[in-house]
Amino acid sequence: MTRLAVLGVGRIGGEVAFLSSVLGLADDLVLFDTSEALLRSQVLDLIHTGLDITISTDWRDTSEADICVFAAGIPRNPAVKTRADLLSVNLPVAASCSRALARFSGVLITVTNPMDANNYYLCRNTGLEPRQCIGFGGQLDSARFGTVLHERGISGIPWVLGEHGEHQVPIFSRLEEDVPAPIRDEILEDLRRASMKVIRGKGGTEFGPAVHIADLIRIISQDERKLVPCSCVLDGEYGFDQCSLGVPAIIGRTGIRSIAEWDLDSWEQEKFREAGAFVTDLCTRLGI
């Protein structure tokens, strides 16, 4: 039996609650949103599925959840140039939701952008252990990378590390063929624009993030101990600390079991250093 808490049940949070219920990943939900009308509607919509699920709307019950998804706040829209631009507006939301995590002993999945900075903030502000705090974004970025590679006829397993944003780092050195730097730069630009293509058309991303978040919930709840790209609070790995950054990590029931430190080529090292410096600067602004 898995109790899943979702803080923020809008476009992505609501879809995650639905998918987790219909896929049998959670049979006990804690849902919370500052919009009472939205919260009531989402709960009623879930009840109308006829699924055998228990739903609480008391945020205090988050402390008893096995997994908590933090998806509250203002999402990126066509007027928001980068995810990092949401720091000032969403940091107060993270601060407010911290009280729900005061006695939380499960695994936190941070979704709200700028995700890396928010994941670091929630870890430090709540006293949670770094292993409990998983930032979501790398799976989605990697799936988008895989789509671009397929379109170009390039084979291999797609991995994206670094920031979940403009400073993402697609990993080319683990593909089956060499990709020259000019092509890498073109692909990186494609990836930076990938989400905005969806946002301009329908107002925000939904299906892609929700499916990959649900998959992460499955990996955690089933203690799969699978290597996935996700944002972790670093302590010297890849030469960084005082930040949360996308790296390959083994994920299981207790959260982050270990971080794999890959050898990156010169192009990837340069991009990763830029990502680390950028996110570290964001985290420094948090004042914690």
C-alpha positions in Angstrom: 0.0 0.0 0.0 1.5 3.3 -1.1 0.4 6.7 0.2 1.1 9.4 -2.4 0.9 13.1 -1.5 0.6 15.7 -4.3 1.1 19.3 -3.4 -0.4 21.4 -6.2 -3.0 19.5 -8.2 -3.1 21.6 -11.4 -2.2 20.5 -14.9 0.6 18.2 -14.0 -0.1 17.4 -10.3 -3.7 16.4 -11.1 -2.6 14.2 -14.0 0.1 12.5 -11.8 -2.6 11.8 -9.1 -4.8 10.3 -11.8 -2.1 8.2 -13.5 -0.8 6.9 -10.1 -4.3 5.8 -9.2 -5.3 4.2 -12.5 -1.9 2.4 -12.8 -2.2 1.0 -9.3 0.9 2.9 -8.1 -1.0 4.5 -5.2 -4.2 3.5 -3.4 -4.1 6.3 -0.8 -3.8 9.9 -1.9 -3.2 13.2 -0.1 -4.0 16.1 -2.4 -3.6 19.7 -1.6 -4.0 23.0 -3.5 -4.5 26.6 -2.4 -7.3 26.8 -4.9 -10.1 25.1 -3.0 -12.4 25.0 -6.1 -9.7 23.3 -8.1 -9.0 20.8 -5.3 -12.6 19.9 -4.9 -13.0 19.4 -8.6 -10.0 17.2 -8.9 -11.1 15.1 -6.0 -14.6 14.7 -7.4 -13.2 13.8 -10.8 -11.0 11.1 -9.3 -14.0 9.7 -7.3 -16.0 9.6 -10.6 -13.4 7.1 -12.0 -14.8 4.5 -9.7 -11.3 3.5 -8.6 -10.9 2.1 -5.2 -8.8 4.9 -3.7 -8.8 6.9 -0.5 -8.3 10.6 -0.8 -7.4 13.1 2.0 -7.3 16.9 1.4 -5.6 17.6 4.7 -2.0 18.8 4.0 -1.0 17.6 7.4 -1.4 14.0 6.2 1.6 14.6 3.9 3.9 13.7 6.8 2.6 10.1 6.7 3.0 9.7 2.9 5.6 7.3 1.3 6.1 9.7 -1.6 5.4 13.4 -2.0 5.2 15.2 -5.3 5.8 19.0 -5.1 4.1 20.4 -8.1 2.6 23.6 -6.7 3.3 27.1 -8.1 3.2 29.0 -11.3 4.0 27.0 -14.4 6.1 28.2 -17.3 4.0 29.9 -20.0 4.8 31.7 -23.3 5.7 34.9 -21.4 8.3 33.2 -19.3 11.6 33.0 -21.2 13.3 30.4 -19.0 12.5 28.2 -16.0 15.0 30.1 -13.9 12.8 33.2 -14.3 10.2 31.5 -12.0 12.5 31.5 -9.0 11.2 34.6 -7.3 7.5 33.7 -7.8 7.7 30.0 -6.9 10.2 30.2 -4.0 7.5 31.5 -1.6 5.3 28.6 -2.7 8.1 26.2 -1.8 8.6 27.9 1.6 4.9 27.6 2.3 4.8 23.9 1.4 7.8 23.2 3.6 5.5 23.0 6.6 3.8 19.9 5.1 7.2 18.2 5.0 8.2 19.0 8.6 7.9 15.4 9.8 8.0 13.7 6.4 10.1 10.5 6.2 9.4 9.4 2.7 10.8 10.5 -0.7 10.2 13.9 -2.1 9.9 14.5 -5.9 10.3 18.1 -6.8 8.7 19.2 -10.0 8.0 22.9 -9.6 10.4 25.1 -11.6 13.1 26.2 -11.4 13.3 22.6 -10.3 17.0 22.3 -9.3 16.9 25.3 -7.1 13.6 24.3 -5.5 14.8 20.8 -4.8 17.9 22.2 -3.1 15.8 24.7 -1.1 13.3 22.1 0.1 16.1 19.8 1.2 17.9 22.5 3.2 14.8 24.3 4.5 13.0 21.2 5.7 15.9 19.2 7.1 15.3 16.3 4.8 18.3 14.1 4.0 19.7 14.7 0.4 18.8 11.0 -0.4 15.1 11.9 0.1 15.0 14.7 -2.4 14.8 13.9 -6.0 14.4 16.6 -8.6 12.3 15.6 -11.7 13.3 16.7 -15.2 16.1 14.5 -16.5 13.8 11.7 -17.6 11.7 14.1 -19.6 14.7 15.9 -21.1 16.2 12.5 -22.0 13.0 11.4 -23.7 13.0 14.6 -25.8 16.7 14.0 -26.6 15.8 10.5 -27.8 13.1 12.0 -30.1 15.6 14.4 -31.7 18.2 11.6 -32.1 15.6 9.3 -33.8 14.7 12.1 -36.2 18.4 12.4 -37.1 19.0 8.7 -37.4 21.4 8.6 -34.5 21.4 5.4 -32.4 22.0 5.0 -28.7 20.4 5.5 -25.2 19.6 9.2 -24.6 20.8 10.8 -21.3 20.5 14.5 -20.3 22.2 15.8 -17.2 22.9 19.2 -15.8 20.2 21.8 -15.3 16.6 21.2 -16.1 16.5 24.3 -18.3 18.7 26.2 -20.7 21.9 24.6 -19.2 20.9 21.0 -19.8 23.7 18.7 -21.0 22.8 16.0 -23.6 25.3 13.2 -23.2 26.7 12.2 -26.7 29.7 10.2 -25.5 27.5 7.2 -24.5 25.8 7.0 -27.9 26.7 4.4 -30.5 28.4 6.8 -32.9 30.4 10.0 -32.7 28.5 13.2 -33.1 30.6 16.3 -34.1 30.4 19.5 -32.0 28.4 21.6 -34.6 25.7 18.9 -34.7 25.7 18.7 -30.9 25.2 22.4 -30.6 22.2 22.2 -33.1 20.6 19.4 -31.1 21.1 21.3 -27.8 19.3 24.3 -29.2 16.4 22.0 -30.3 16.2 20.6 -26.8 16.1 24.1 -25.3 13.1 24.9 -27.4 11.3 21.6 -27.0 8.9 22.4 -24.1 8.0 25.9 -25.5 6.6 24.2 -28.7 4.1 22.5 -26.4 3.5 25.5 -24.2 2.7 27.8 -27.1 0.2 25.4 -28.5 -1.7 24.3 -25.4 -0.6 26.5 -22.5 1.7 24.1 -20.7 3.2 20.6 -20.8 1.2 17.8 -19.3 1.4 14.3 -20.7 5.1 14.0 -21.0 6.0 15.2 -17.5 3.1 13.2 -15.9 4.1 9.9 -17.5 7.7 10.2 -16.4 6.8 11.3 -12.9 4.5 8.3 -12.6 7.4 6.1 -13.8 9.6 7.6 -11.1 6.9 6.9 -8.5 6.8 3.3 -9.7 10.6 3.0 -9.5 10.5 4.3 -5.9 7.5 2.3 -4.7 8.7 -1.0 -6.2 12.3 -0.4 -4.9 13.5 -1.0 -8.5 17.0 0.5 -7.8 17.2 1.8 -11.4 19.7 4.2 -12.8 17.8 7.4 -13.9 18.8 11.0 -14.7 17.5 13.2 -11.9 18.5 16.2 -9.8 20.4 15.4 -6.6 21.7 17.6 -3.9 25.5 17.1 -4.5 28.3 16.8 -2.0 31.4 17.0 -4.2 30.1 14.7 -7.0 31.2 16.1 -10.4 33.1 18.8 -8.5 30.0 20.5 -7.1 28.2 21.0 -3.8 25.8 23.6 -2.4 23.4 22.9 -5.3 21.1 20.3 -6.8 22.0 19.1 -10.3 21.0 16.5 -12.8 23.2 13.4 -12.6 22.7 9.6 -13.1 21.5 8.1 -9.8 20.3 4.7 -8.6 16.8 5.2 -7.2 14.9 2.9 -4.8 12.4 2.9 -2.0 14.6 5.1 0.2 15.3 7.6 -2.5 18.7 8.2 -3.9 20.9 5.1 -3.2 24.0 6.3 -5.0 25.2 8.7 -7.7 27.2 7.4 -10.7 30.1 9.7 -11.8 30.6 9.2 -15.5 33.6 10.3 -17.5 32.4 13.1 -19.7 34.1 14.2 -22.9 35.5 17.8 -23.3 32.3 19.1 -24.8 30.1 17.6 -22.1 32.5 18.7 -19.3 32.3 22.3 -20.5 28.5 22.3 -20.7 28.3 20.6 -17.3 30.6 23.1 -15.6 28.4 25.9 -17.0 25.3 24.1 -15.7 26.8 23.7 -12.3 27.9 27.3 -12.1 24.5 28.6 -13.1 22.5 26.4 -10.7 25.0 27.1 -7.9 24.4 30.8 -8.4 20.6 30.3 -8.2 21.0 28.3 -5.0 23.2 30.9 -3.5 20.4 33.4 -3.9 18.2 31.3 -1.7 20.1 32.5 1.4 20.1 29.1 3.1 
